[in-house]
């Protein structure tokens, strides 16, 4: 089981294939396992790397506090240790936030970005948003991670034909360490790089599901502020897009990567302008 000692924690990672480096960053409460369909699809043409963030999966779960900047620092060290940079970076949900932060704090390590059902900030601007976070904390503390997985699983995979996906999601969610999960959840609150979007000059693909938590208009707005960003909408899909609709997701991402790969060879090897 490959592991690296990074900033005081051992992080589990997986590496497969040969070619241009392609790094996938999972979301809150997830792990490398949710990228299985992407490992199989992209590894014939790319050197694909996935890893478990600290507090997740098979990585160490040291006490918090955690932060998006800290997760990005872990990611930067992983890229350096594995000599991946500059690499294509794909981030889902919290992983997209980490990808944004990485592109700001270590642009020389990022060749392109794919931001999936995510955004450049997590600021609780409404009472409803604050109550949703309080609800999550209470469910985890009082009822446990499996019940949290049941609540989310019904929202994310509501169709009868998705029953097996829902079961898989709940089983994996139940394996999360409650303390580490809550530490990671707190890392999101108040984080923002929204004022720095114009500094991200590498090609960026913003992928959104039409039924994601946040409206398409939110992604359109922030994508318009990025010099080389484009938006792709996948219909009849929810938040866990790479798991729910892997074929559609993989096709959109592959088209983006192949379109920009020749261009990237002629650019400075970083996200810097």
Secondary structure, DSSP 8 states (H G I E B T S, - for coil): --EEEETTEEEEEEEE--SEEEEEE--TT--GGGGHHHHHHHTTTEEEEEE--TTSTTS----S---HHHHHHHHHHHHHHTT--SEEEEEETHHHHHHHHHHHH-GGGEEEEEEES--SEE---SHHHHHHHHHHHHHHHHH-HHHHHHHHHHHHS-SGGGHHHHHHHHHHHHTS-HHHHHHHHHHHTTEE-GGGGGG--S-EEEEEETTSSS-HHHHHHHHTTSTTEEEEEESS--S-HHHHSHHHHHHHHHHHHHHHHHHHHTS-SSS--
